[in-house]
Amino acid sequence: MEPHRLDLAMACVAHRGPDGEGRVSRRHGRLIMGHRRLSIFDPGAGGHQPMLGPSGDCLVFNGCIYNYLELRSELIALGHGFRTGSDTEVVLAAWREWGEAAFSRFNGTWALALHDAASDRLVISRDRLGVRPLYMFRQPGRMILASEIRAVVAASGQPVRVDAVQAFDFLSLGLSDHQDRTMVDGITQVPAGALWVEDSQGALTRRRYHDWPEPLPAPEAAQAIKHLPRLLTSATGLRLRAHVPVAAQLSGGMDSGAVAWAIGSQAQSMTAPFLGFFSYGYDRGGEEYNEIQAARQTRDHVAAAASFHEVRVDPTPSLDDIEAFLAAQEVPVSTPSPVAGLRLYRAMRKAGAVVALTGDGSDELFAGYTRRYLPVAWRDAVRSGALAEGWDYWSSPELHWRDGLARLVWSLPFPALSALMARRTHMAVLTDDFRLSHDDRLRDLAVRQSLPLAELGRVDAQGGALSQILRYADRNAMAVGMESRSPFLDYRVAELAMRLPMTLKVSGRGGKLPLRDAMAPFLPPRVIGGAKNRGLGHAEQFRVGSLDLGDLLAEPPKAASEMINAGRLARALRQHPSDPRLWWPVCFLLWLRQVERQWP
């Protein structure tokens, strides 16, 4: 690789690691390993990367191994010595002691590349859920890996070409993380749970070190729920480990409330400086979505001694906010609501926090999206003739009739489905040629939209829905030099969730039933019994019509001309300014403009 390309690639991820930089060349210059460091453990020079082990192994590693202290003690008993307080050194020692079996022992998040000196193999791995990102560009005799897409583009020197299938999936359904391919043609994600090995000749073996369990029978699953508070407490305790200040997000809902309870239950044993809870709300409008008061009440209930910080913003983000958010995310996003996450991480970083605990992942693992899952449960019941069960879902206050009928639309004969989709406001702004040329892809998406509830829950927990949330959190936090951590993403909590049948997770009472039952003794009744929390940044998703998009629509990016009719989009925004689906073509154009103007 030309030195200037490596320099450019390292600069692309500088925000992920503002505390240090290192490079190592191996295989007589054919393997170059670079790293930008965000210091969490052993913030001094001891944790610098790339890190060399006593046997000559070399590691670059993004993430944290939260159980590194337990592994370190075990390795010391086996004869290993340590010169630093870093979890990176523990990874090297674990590899030397246990080889590939080491990855199953890690409780943490990671994306790493390890060069084994003795065998001249390059080991590539990603954590079980894919919390930390890893992207790849590969062609004969050449492989590039990096934590962000821009860095891969910079290192490869390849022009950016839009993957047309990914573009259609996004513009029609807002999908972005549902498969390993990305919006940039030729750049793919290394899958979650991957353990890939490249030998000295460049041959790549792809396999997994982890597989998720199948659901248990309902009686056994009901017993498993009893273990959830204990697991959540343990997972939170591990994620409070740091040698830098820690903070936590807190809304009025159950997910962050459960994490706050787990924090409060072990406040006396915390070793890292804890800066308290940060809650997000609005001024100058948006009061109906404001959860600050509810969050404060939860804090008072579970951790009254902890500090409480209010972060209040205008509910309509500026175009600068949106641009910064898209630059952090690197690909189009299905809703502008996660811009709230970036605003919140900025406030926490400004207060001195480097690590943030969140409730991310609970909705995907425990079926919290009632607007997504109840219509599917109702449709499945109707199809199977279970009319009493279907009525239980249909009469639920959590299920709107429009959502139920919208789910049935995907079961229509394809000509009728295609005609209906063509008339949807967000689809009508696409060029006719682009839409018609992807009819076969629409058939594939219809199959996906018609999955039964059990299969949909598995796909969401192990793929698209969760992967999207993980990207939002990782990129927003890393954009300001922070690490996000969620106890719900502990693999033990995730395995428990995946053992629970969807019928135990969602019913006419709503979603996340196991979590509600498990946390009932510990959280206020209004949190346990309340409707689905609207989520962080709910107000922002209805403000797309308030953005000043005149320049964007007058001179849209060149690459979009074959996909989006800018004139139709302008008219649609005037006629339907609060339609959240119009955000998809707007976001796609904003992203393409950034690619054309700012990407390497």
C-alpha positions in Angstrom: 0.0 0.0 0.0 1.3 3.5 -0.9 2.2 5.4 2.3 -0.1 8.3 1.5 -3.1 5.9 1.3 -2.3 4.5 4.7 -2.0 8.1 6.1 -5.4 9.0 4.6 -7.0 5.8 6.0 -5.6 6.5 9.5 -6.9 10.0 9.3 -10.4 8.8 8.4 -10.6 7.0 11.8 -8.8 9.5 13.9 -12.0 10.4 15.8 -12.3 6.7 16.9 -8.9 6.9 18.5 -7.9 10.4 19.6 -5.4 9.2 22.2 -2.7 7.6 20.1 -1.5 6.2 16.8 0.7 3.3 15.8 1.8 1.2 12.8 3.6 -2.0 12.2 4.8 -3.6 9.0 5.1 -7.4 8.7 5.5 -10.1 6.0 8.3 -8.0 4.5 6.0 -5.1 4.0 3.1 -7.1 2.6 1.1 -6.8 5.8 0.6 -3.3 7.4 -1.3 -3.0 10.7 -2.3 0.5 11.9 -4.3 1.6 14.9 -5.9 4.7 16.4 -6.4 4.4 20.2 -9.2 5.5 22.5 -7.7 4.9 26.0 -10.1 3.0 28.3 -7.9 0.6 30.2 -4.3 1.5 31.2 -4.5 5.0 29.5 -0.7 5.4 29.6 1.8 4.1 27.1 1.3 0.5 28.3 -1.8 0.0 26.3 -0.4 1.4 23.0 -1.2 -0.5 19.8 -0.3 -2.3 17.6 0.8 -4.5 20.6 3.5 -7.2 20.4 3.3 -10.3 22.5 6.3 -12.2 23.9 6.1 -14.7 21.1 6.1 -12.0 18.4 2.4 -12.0 17.8 1.0 -8.6 16.8 -2.5 -7.3 17.6 -4.7 -4.4 16.5 -7.9 -4.3 18.5 -11.0 -2.1 18.7 -13.3 -2.6 21.6 -13.0 -3.9 25.2 -12.9 -7.3 26.9 -14.9 -6.6 30.0 -13.9 -9.8 31.8 -10.2 -9.2 31.2 -9.5 -9.2 35.0 -10.8 -12.7 35.4 -9.0 -14.0 32.3 -5.8 -12.3 33.4 -5.9 -14.0 36.8 -6.5 -17.4 35.1 -3.6 -16.8 32.7 -1.3 -15.8 35.5 -2.0 -19.1 37.2 -1.1 -20.8 34.0 2.3 -19.0 34.0 1.8 -15.9 31.9 3.3 -12.6 33.0 1.9 -9.1 32.3 3.6 -5.8 32.0 0.5 -3.6 31.5 -3.0 -3.2 32.9 -4.5 -3.4 29.4 -7.1 -5.8 28.1 -5.2 -5.9 24.8 -2.3 -7.7 26.5 -4.9 -10.2 27.9 -6.1 -10.9 24.3 -2.6 -11.7 23.2 -1.9 -14.0 26.1 -5.3 -15.7 25.7 -4.5 -16.4 22.0 -1.1 -17.9 22.9 -2.6 -20.1 25.6 -6.0 -21.2 24.1 -5.7 -20.3 20.4 -9.1 -20.0 18.6 -10.9 -21.2 21.7 -10.0 -17.9 23.4 -12.7 -16.0 21.6 -15.5 -18.1 23.3 -14.0 -17.0 26.7 -14.2 -13.3 25.9 -17.1 -11.3 27.3 -16.9 -8.0 25.5 -17.0 -6.2 22.2 -14.3 -6.4 19.6 -13.1 -6.1 16.0 -9.5 -7.3 15.7 -6.7 -8.5 13.5 -4.0 -10.7 15.1 -0.8 -11.8 13.2 0.4 -15.1 14.6 4.1 -14.9 14.2 4.8 -18.7 14.4 2.4 -19.7 11.6 2.4 -16.4 9.7 -1.4 -16.4 9.8 -3.7 -13.4 10.1 -6.6 -14.0 12.5 -9.7 -11.7 12.0 -12.5 -11.7 14.5 -15.6 -9.8 15.5 -17.7 -10.0 18.6 -20.8 -12.3 18.8 -23.4 -9.5 18.0 -21.2 -7.3 15.9 -21.2 -4.4 18.3 -17.8 -3.1 17.0 -17.7 -2.6 13.2 -15.3 -4.2 10.7 -15.4 -3.7 6.9 -13.5 -5.4 4.2 -12.5 -4.8 0.6 -10.9 -7.9 -1.1 -9.6 -8.7 -4.6 -7.0 -11.2 -5.8 -3.8 -10.6 -3.8 -5.2 -7.8 -1.7 -7.4 -7.4 1.4 -8.1 -4.2 3.3 -9.8 -4.2 6.7 -10.9 -1.1 8.7 -13.4 0.0 11.3 -15.1 2.4 9.0 -16.1 2.4 5.3 -14.3 5.7 4.5 -11.0 4.2 5.7 -11.4 1.2 3.4 -12.2 3.6 0.5 -9.1 5.7 1.3 -6.8 2.7 1.6 -8.1 0.9 -1.5 -8.0 4.0 -3.8 -11.2 2.6 -5.5 -13.9 5.1 -6.6 -17.2 5.0 -4.7 -19.9 3.3 -6.6 -23.4 2.9 -5.1 -24.6 -0.7 -4.6 -27.9 -0.5 -6.5 -29.6 -3.3 -4.6 -28.8 -1.7 -1.2 -30.0 1.6 -2.5 -33.4 0.1 -3.6 -33.8 -1.7 -0.2 -33.1 1.6 1.6 -35.3 3.8 -0.6 -38.3 1.3 -0.5 -38.2 0.1 3.1 -35.4 2.0 4.9 -33.2 -1.1 5.2 -29.5 -0.5 5.6 -27.9 -3.2 7.8 -29.9 -6.3 6.9 -27.0 -8.0 5.0 -23.3 -8.0 4.8 -23.0 -5.9 1.7 -22.9 -2.1 2.2 -24.1 0.9 0.3 -20.7 1.1 -1.3 -20.2 -1.5 -4.0 -17.4 -4.0 -3.2 -17.1 -3.2 0.5 -18.7 -5.7 2.8 -19.0 -6.2 6.6 -17.1 -9.0 8.3 -20.0 -10.8 9.9 -20.7 -10.8 13.6 -19.2 -13.8 15.4 -16.6 -14.3 12.6 -13.4 -16.1 13.0 -11.5 -15.8 9.7 -8.0 -16.9 9.1 -5.7 -15.8 6.2 -2.7 -18.0 5.7 0.7 -16.9 4.5 -0.3 -17.5 0.8 -3.4 -15.2 1.1 -6.0 -18.0 1.2 -8.9 -17.0 3.5 -10.9 -19.5 5.6 -14.2 -18.1 6.9 -16.0 -19.6 9.8 -17.8 -18.7 13.1 -16.7 -19.3 16.7 -20.3 -18.8 18.1 -23.8 -19.9 17.3 -26.9 -18.7 19.0 -29.3 -21.1 20.9 -32.7 -22.2 19.7 -35.8 -21.1 21.7 -36.8 -23.3 24.6 -40.2 -24.8 25.2 -42.4 -22.2 27.0 -42.3 -23.7 30.5 -38.5 -23.9 30.5 -38.3 -20.4 29.1 -40.5 -19.0 31.9 -38.0 -20.4 34.4 -35.2 -18.7 32.5 -36.7 -15.3 33.0 -36.0 -15.5 36.7 -32.3 -15.2 36.0 -32.6 -11.9 34.0 -32.0 -9.4 36.9 -28.9 -11.3 38.1 -27.5 -11.4 34.6 -28.3 -7.8 33.9 -26.5 -6.8 37.2 -23.5 -8.9 36.3 -23.4 -7.5 32.8 -23.7 -3.9 34.1 -20.9 -4.4 36.6 -18.5 -5.6 33.9 -19.4 -2.6 31.7 -18.7 -0.2 34.6 -15.1 -1.2 34.5 -12.9 1.6 33.1 -9.9 3.7 34.0 -11.7 6.8 32.7 -14.9 8.6 33.7 -18.2 6.8 33.0 -21.8 8.2 32.5 -25.1 6.6 31.6 -28.1 7.6 29.4 -31.5 7.6 31.1 -34.9 8.1 29.5 -38.4 7.6 31.0 -38.5 4.0 29.6 -37.7 0.5 30.9 -34.5 -0.3 29.0 -32.3 2.5 30.4 -34.3 2.3 33.6 -33.2 -1.3 34.1 -29.6 -0.4 33.5 -29.9 2.5 35.9 -31.3 0.1 38.5 -28.3 -2.2 37.9 -25.9 0.7 38.3 -27.6 1.8 41.5 -27.5 -1.7 43.0 -23.7 -1.7 42.9 -22.9 1.9 43.3 -20.7 1.1 46.4 -18.4 -1.2 44.4 -17.8 1.1 41.5 -14.1 1.9 40.9 -14.3 4.2 37.8 -15.5 7.8 38.3 -19.2 7.9 37.6 -20.5 11.2 36.4 -24.2 10.3 36.7 -27.2 10.0 34.4 -27.8 12.2 31.3 -31.4 12.7 30.1 -32.5 14.1 26.7 -35.4 16.5 26.1 -36.6 19.5 24.2 -37.2 23.2 24.6 -39.0 25.5 22.1 -41.5 22.8 21.3 -41.5 19.1 21.4 -42.8 19.0 25.0 -45.1 16.1 24.3 -42.0 13.9 23.7 -40.1 15.2 26.7 -39.1 12.5 29.1 -36.7 14.4 31.4 -39.1 14.5 34.3 -39.9 10.8 34.0 -36.2 10.0 33.8 -35.6 12.0 37.0 -38.3 10.1 38.8 -36.6 6.8 37.8 -33.2 8.1 39.0 -34.8 9.0 42.3 -36.3 5.5 42.6 -33.2 3.4 41.7 -30.1 5.6 42.3 -31.0 8.7 44.2 -27.5 9.7 45.1 -26.3 9.8 41.5 -26.0 13.1 39.6 -28.7 13.9 37.0 -28.0 16.0 34.0 -30.6 17.5 31.6 -29.7 17.9 27.9 -32.4 20.1 26.3 -32.3 20.9 22.5 -34.5 22.3 19.8 -36.6 19.4 18.4 -35.9 20.5 14.9 -32.2 19.7 14.1 -30.3 22.1 11.9 -29.0 21.0 8.6 -25.5 21.2 10.2 -26.7 18.7 12.8 -28.0 16.3 10.1 -24.8 16.6 8.1 -22.6 15.9 11.1 -24.8 12.9 12.0 -24.6 11.5 8.5 -20.9 12.0 8.4 -20.6 10.0 11.6 -22.9 7.2 10.3 -21.2 6.8 6.9 -24.3 5.4 5.2 -27.9 6.6 4.8 -30.1 6.0 7.9 -33.7 5.1 8.1 -34.8 7.9 10.5 -33.3 11.2 11.7 -34.1 10.4 15.3 -30.7 9.0 16.1 -29.3 12.5 15.6 -30.4 12.8 19.3 -27.8 10.2 20.2 -25.1 12.3 18.7 -26.3 15.4 20.6 -26.4 13.4 23.8 -23.0 11.9 23.4 -21.6 15.4 22.7 -23.0 16.6 26.1 -21.6 13.6 28.0 -18.2 14.0 26.4 -18.2 17.8 27.2 -18.9 16.8 30.8 -15.8 14.6 30.8 -17.2 11.1 30.2 -15.3 8.7 27.9 -17.6 5.7 28.4 -21.4 5.7 28.3 -23.8 3.0 29.4 -27.1 2.7 27.4 -30.1 0.4 27.1 -29.5 -0.4 23.4 -30.5 -3.8 22.1 -33.4 -4.5 24.5 -36.1 -3.8 22.0 -34.5 -6.1 19.4 -33.7 -8.9 21.8 -37.0 -8.8 23.8 -39.4 -7.8 21.1 -40.1 -4.2 22.2 -41.3 -2.9 18.8 -45.0 -3.5 19.2 -45.9 -1.6 16.0 -43.6 -4.1 14.2 -44.5 -7.4 16.0 -48.2 -7.1 17.0 -49.4 -6.8 13.3 -47.3 -9.9 12.5 -48.7 -11.8 15.4 -52.2 -10.8 14.4 -51.6 -11.8 10.8 -50.2 -15.2 11.8 -53.2 -15.9 14.0 -55.6 -15.0 11.3 -53.8 -17.2 8.8 -53.8 -20.2 11.2 -57.5 -19.8 12.1 -56.8 -18.9 15.7 -59.5 -16.3 15.9 -59.6 -15.9 19.6 -55.9 -15.3 19.7 -56.2 -12.9 16.7 -58.9 -10.9 18.5 -56.6 -10.6 21.5 -54.0 -9.0 19.3 -56.5 -6.9 17.3 -58.2 -5.4 20.4 -54.8 -4.5 22.0 -54.4 -0.7 22.4 -50.8 -1.3 21.2 -52.0 -2.3 17.7 -53.4 0.3 15.3 -55.6 -1.2 12.6 -53.6 0.6 9.9 -50.4 -1.3 10.9 -52.3 -4.6 10.8 -53.7 -4.0 7.3 -50.3 -2.7 6.1 -48.7 -6.0 7.1 -51.4 -7.9 5.2 -50.5 -5.9 2.0 -47.3 -7.9 1.7 -49.3 -11.1 1.3 -51.1 -9.7 -1.8 -50.4 -11.2 -5.3 -47.3 -9.5 -6.5 -48.8 -7.4 -9.4 -51.2 -5.9 -6.8 -48.4 -5.3 -4.3 -46.2 -3.7 -6.9 -49.0 -1.4 -8.0 -49.7 -0.3 -4.4 -46.0 0.3 -3.7 -45.6 2.4 -6.8 -48.3 4.8 -5.5 -46.8 5.2 -2.0 -45.5 8.8 -1.6 -41.9 7.8 -1.0 -41.8 5.3 -3.9 -43.4 7.8 -6.3 -40.3 10.0 -6.1 -38.1 7.3 -7.5 -37.4 7.3 -11.2 -39.6 4.8 -13.1 -36.7 3.0 -14.6 -35.0 2.4 -11.3 -38.2 1.2 -9.6 -39.2 -1.1 -12.4 -35.7 -2.6 -12.8 -35.9 -3.8 -9.2 -39.1 -5.7 -9.4 -37.3 -8.9 -8.6 -35.8 -7.3 -5.6 -39.2 -6.2 -4.4 -40.3 -9.8 -4.6 -37.4 -10.8 -2.3 -38.4 -8.0 0.1 -42.0 -9.2 0.1 -40.8 -12.6 1.3 -38.8 -10.9 4.0 -41.9 -8.9 5.0 -44.0 -12.0 5.2 -41.8 -13.9 7.7 -43.8 -15.5 10.6 -43.3 -13.9 14.0 -40.8 -16.5 15.3 -38.6 -16.1 12.3 -38.9 -12.3 12.2 -37.8 -12.1 15.8 -34.8 -14.3 15.2 -33.7 -12.3 12.1 -34.1 -9.0 14.0 -32.1 -10.2 17.0 -29.3 -11.7 14.9 -29.2 -9.3 12.0 -30.7 -6.2 10.5 -32.8 -4.5 13.2 -30.1 -4.9 15.9 -27.2 -4.3 13.6 -28.7 -0.9 12.6 -29.1 0.1 16.3 -25.5 -1.0 17.0 -24.2 1.2 14.2 -26.1 4.2 15.4 -24.7 3.9 18.9 -21.1 3.1 17.9 -20.8 5.8 15.3 -22.4 8.5 17.3 -20.3 7.8 20.3 -17.0 7.3 18.4 -17.7 10.6 16.5 -16.9 12.4 19.8 -14.3 10.0 21.1 -16.5 7.9 23.4 -17.3 4.2 23.8 -20.9 3.1 24.1 -21.7 0.0 26.2 -25.0 -1.7 26.7 -25.5 -4.5 29.3 -28.3 -5.9 27.2 -25.6 -6.8 24.6 -23.7 -9.1 27.0 -23.8 -12.4 25.2 -25.3 -14.1 28.3 -28.3 -11.7 28.3 -28.6 -12.1 24.5 -28.6 -15.9 24.8 -31.3 -15.8 27.4 -33.4 -13.6 25.2 -32.9 -15.8 22.2 -34.0 -18.8 24.2 -37.4 -17.2 24.8 -40.1 -17.9 22.2 -41.6 -14.8 20.6 -45.0 -15.8 22.0 -43.6 -15.1 25.5 -42.1 -11.8 24.5 -45.1 -10.1 22.9 -48.9 -10.3 23.3 -51.9 -8.1 23.4 -50.4 -6.6 26.6 -47.5 -5.2 24.5 -43.9 -6.2 24.1 -40.8 -7.0 26.2 -43.0 -9.0 28.6 -40.1 -11.0 30.1 -38.3 -7.8 30.9 -41.4 -6.2 32.4 -42.0 -9.3 34.6 -38.3 -9.5 35.7 -38.0 -5.8 36.5 -41.4 -5.3 38.2 -39.9 -5.6 41.7 -37.3 -2.9 41.0 -38.7 -0.2 38.8 -41.7 2.2 39.3 -45.0 0.8 38.2 -45.5 3.5 35.6 -42.3 2.3 33.9 -43.3 -1.4 34.0 -46.9 -0.9 33.0 -46.6 2.0 30.5 -46.9 1.8 26.8 -43.8 1.4 24.5 -41.5 4.3 25.1 -41.3 6.4 22.0 -37.5 6.3 22.1 -34.7 8.7 22.0 -35.1 11.5 19.4 -38.8 10.8 18.6 -39.6 14.4 17.8 -36.8 14.7 15.3 -38.2 12.1 12.9 -41.2 14.3 12.0 -39.2 17.5 11.1 -37.8 16.6 7.7 -40.2 19.0 6.1 -38.7 21.8 8.2 -35.2 21.4 6.8 -33.9 23.9 4.2 -33.3 21.5 1.2 -33.5 24.0 -1.6 -29.9 23.7 -2.7 -30.0 19.9 -2.4 -33.1 19.5 -4.6 -32.0 22.2 -7.1 -28.6 20.5 -7.6 -28.9 16.9 -6.5 -25.8 14.7 -6.6 -25.0 13.3 -10.0 -25.1 9.7 -8.9 -28.7 10.1 -7.8 -30.1 11.1 -11.1 -30.9 7.5 -12.2 -32.6 6.7 -8.9 -34.5 9.8 -7.6 -36.6 12.4 -9.4 -35.7 15.5 -7.5 -38.7 17.4 -8.9 -41.1 14.8 -7.6 -39.4 14.8 -4.3 -39.7 18.6 -3.9 -43.4 18.4 -4.6 -43.9 15.5 -2.2 -42.2 17.4 0.6 -44.4 20.4 0.0 -47.5 18.2 0.1 -46.5 15.8 2.9 -43.9 17.6 5.0 -44.4 15.3 8.0 -44.3 12.0 6.2 -41.3 10.2 7.9 -40.7 7.9 4.8 -39.7 10.9 2.7 -36.7 11.1 4.9 -35.3 8.1 3.0 -34.8 9.8 -0.4 -33.8 13.1 1.4 -31.2 11.2 3.5 -29.9 9.3 0.4 -29.3 12.6 -1.4 -27.6 14.2 1.6 -25.4 11.1 1.9 -24.5 11.1 -1.8 -23.6 14.8 -1.7 -21.2 14.1 1.2 -19.7 11.2 -0.7 -19.1 13.4 -3.8 -17.8 16.4 -1.9 -16.0 15.1 1.2 -15.0 11.4 0.9 -11.5 10.5 0.0 
